[in-house]
Amino acid sequence: MRRFDKIKTIHKANLLTEERYLESRELINESTLNSPKDNHYVVKDLLSIGNNKPLGYLPLDTITKDEFGGYEGIVKDIISWSDSKKYEHILCSEDECSVSSGALYIYDPISLKNILTEYKDILVNAGIPTTPNEYVTYIKKNTVYERKWPEAYVVIGLTYGDSRFK
């Protein structure tokens, strides 16, 4: 079974019971986020989604690399955290996005909508959708080149909270 299929199966079917899951994994919290020895450290940037960073993603092979060889718990933690914040997530396979291992995208629909609305003309001119879900779906499948669409490239940087574009 491919890595993505296994993650999606566990997420959708919830094959891990909550009790077994909690016994085997520590939930994401401030102490695990700040420990470079912990596998959650790699997702710290993703977990900074909010007003200043409406969108983030990590390749599944980045999320899943840990010293114990497990990954299902980490992805489940991130999705649970996202749901608790009322954020949206898109879990995609390598066939559904431009990331070779597949990826997990998390976004704050309200903050993202605000940026997309503010820069709507620029995005429309570049053929990029301006509603949050359609925008993320487009971005996960397409590369917007700076040379061809410089203004749209900057807007995309803003949606990721990239400090180079502030």
N, C-alpha and C positions, 0 to 999 in steps of 0.2 A: 504494500500500500504506500503510495506516495505521501510525503510529509504533509502536504496541504490536505489531502483527503483524510488523513488521520486526525488532523486538527479540526477540520470541519465536522467530521463525524462525532468527535467528542463534544464539540461545542453545540451542535444541533441536537444530538440525541442525548446529551448530558449523561454520558456513560459513567462518568465518575460521580459517585454519590458525594454529596457535600461533606458528609462525615469522613469518608475515606480521603477525600481531597484535602480537607483541613489537617488531617493527620500527617499527610505526606508533604505538604507545602505550606510555607508561611505566606500569608496574604501580603500583598504589596502595602507597605507603609513607609513612613519617613526614614526609619532606620535601615530598611533594606534598600531604599533608593540611594542612600548615601554611602553604601559600602561597595567599593570597587571589586571586592571578592565575591559579591553576590550577583547572581545572574540578572537580577532586576536592575542593576546599575546601567545596563545598556539601554534600557527603556526610559531612563530618566528624562531625556529630551522629549520623547513622545508624550510623557505624562505632564508636560508643561503646557498642554493645550489649554487655551482660554482666550481672553480678549487680545493679548499681544501675539498669540500664535494660534490662529483658528484651525490650522490643519497640520497634521504630521503623519508620517508613515515610517515603518521599518520593514526591511525585507525579512521574510520568515526565517531565513538562515541566520540572520543577525539576532533575532529574538530567541531563536531556539538553541543557540550555542550556550551550553552550560557544562560545567564539569561533571554533572551527573548523567548526562545524556538524555535528559528529559526536556520537553518543551510544551506539552499540553497544558500544564499548570500555569506557565507563564502567560501564554496566550489567553487562557481563561481568566486569569487575574486582570489582564489589561482590558478585556472586553467587559468584565464585571465592573471595573473601575469606570470605564467609559459610560456604561449604562447608568451607574450611580450619579454621574455628573450630568446626565441627560444629553450626552454627546452621541453622535452617530459613529458607526464603524462599518468598514467594508473589508471583508476578508477575501482576498482574491488569490487564485492560483496563478502559476506562471503563464498559463494560457489566457488569463483574463486581465493581465496587466503587463507593463513593460519591464517588470523586475523578474529576473530569471528564476528566483526561488519562490515567487509569489510574495505578497506583502499584506500587512495589516495597516489600513488607513483609519485614523481617528480624526473627527472634526467636530468643532462646536458650531452647530448650524446657525446660531444667532450671530456670532462674531463673523463667521464666514459670509453670511448673507450681507452684513453691513459693508464689508470690503467689496464684495461683488457688486453691490448696488452703487457704491461710490465710484467705481471704475467701470461701470457697465459699458459705456461707449467704447472704451479701449478694448475690452474683451470681445464685444460683439464684432468690432472691426477685424479682430483676429480669428473670428469664427469659434470662439470659446463660449460655452454655455454660462449663464449667469445665475442659475439656481444652484444651491449648495450640492445636492446629490448629483445633478447632471454635471456640474463642474468637476467634482471629485472623480466621477466616472470617466470624464474626458481626460483629466490630468493623469490618471493611472494608466491610460492606454496610449497617450500621445506625448511627444516631446515638442515643446514650443521653443524654437531656437531664437536666441537673443539677437542674432544678426538679422533675422527676417521680421521679428515682432518685438523690438526692444522695449516698448512700453508694456506690452502684455507680459513679457518676461519679468519685468519689475513687479507688476501686480502679483504674479505667481509667487515671486519671492516674498512679497508682503503676506500672502496667505499662509506661507510656511513660517512666518515670523523671523525670516532671515535678516539679521542685523545689517547686512550689507545694503539693504534696500530701504532703510528707515530714514 
